């Protein structure tokens, strides 16, 4: 009996070690995968607050809650099964799809920069919706559609970091990344959209310090949103350009990524103790340059095609 108990305890201990190892593997893989998707995550957080602008403050959190549910549905119900099927049936498609997604990120970031520099005169859409419920549903559906595109890129980037794991482990890690990123992004967005409300409440306090803090929070909010938008755009160029250049390397076209890496190594070696930091910064800048060149090419093509198609019509 004692021997059986010892054997049972030994089996339990072994299972516990295996479970702990699996948890560590999942946590480590989820961390690596989530970090690679940082640029898309930042842009997701920068884009979402616009969907609650102009709506009643007491509906901001319920709207973000609805968008969060839609984002989880996008990732867990649609994109996760699609990613797993892709990894099992056509893993060779992952790199080309990532390159397409990276090119899209570069295009979107470059177009934002182009719009900011040229200040085009966009025709303002006149909203004829007077029913608050209908307007809310429209905003939520628009946010969820945008989220689907960004979530697809997040899941593709995460999947590319998990080739050595089993199907079950990939599913667990992707689910962990999906849930963690979703709550991280929309939890941050919920805090962002309420900063001005918190500030206004503090402004009414009698204590001078709290009132002053409230005024600073209200003043800081537009600056914070603007800074987040800039950081998101830069991150999209860095991540998108890096994904595209590494994809070129996979197809035997390694001149660009190798050149960036060699320059980064040389720059890092010149700074001694700060070698790792300088090397990372230079590689990120190199990826961003690739991103903005690629994005500018796509923007130019997309602006040129409509003009070319319009010219024969005018000639007729």
Steps between C-alpha positions, in 0.01 A plus 500: 500500500780742595682422176183565302447832677857605431459405133174695482660807657791466259258489205318807634830684536597405143166621366537823694845558348363431151211740561737768629725453195200526267383818674850647467508403131160658439592816690834532322354435156208736563742768615717466189201494269334797671820707487532446124149638456576816702466740208155375407391503864605863547319601182190311618505698824552824309214439255224387740435822703364677189198269504369651825573863418181705491290242682351530846769455771283251688499276189878500447579198718200293377609570141858393574361187666306418182810558286702278735248217457512547123880492505506177701250348259718604207809341649365187669208398276628596154874574493631238743350200314608651167857547629519142627365360170751710310790378715397136446390499135704777336782621727685629194233770470581654839804702381328643186192590706720666759674698227163612365393599850831680556455687172149599610636639828763699308236632263265604781779675694634678192153613399453650847826691461400613149165627625666682790749673265262593221187578708262397222157655495280205582128542457348471843240232530174631631351256745126491458457242774306651786427178690779457762457121498541484124807724514651286775445181302659661196808603699536156659468316168758732342743444786456122486564499122821699549597273787462193275773627266737585784419176684574295189846654484554444875406132472716451189801658670443292812462181295831562324676481838364153584621253233661260747193448717235229469154584365349501850775725638464735205127523565558573871768762431296673230197506730717644780638767265150582372350537847799681651535750216126565478458580867827690506403719204139570593576532870751772406246660266236502776746682726596743224147607415422557868806707583322825414197399712730418791669836450168687496395333826830592661461861381191530722687395813573761765857384555732715283731209419217280371343787305836578341550132416157494338581798279828335394323175411245683284778696332711187452231290331526642142881492521492139619272389217715682248820343638339156495405549136857600408649207692252265337592624152873464569448153644302395193786606272755321717300179533366498142840578347667237717246234407535576129882506498523175699253348255735596216775314684283186512480513119876536460494880456699585808692804378278754679466325840869398499607856420284641780637241743863569403455877540330446837782274623763753391311788665455301821870409515587870489306571821652243736275454803189611308567254218178299535279808525664678207486186286128458572427867422691490172327178392161653589584814300614288208175303508303827520686634193408183310144548623467859387654427157266205451202697633579797276514271196158351582347842570638634170362204305157523663483874427624453143260222400178701555642791300601271215156336488333842511703635206348276226153574635559876473644456149176330390 
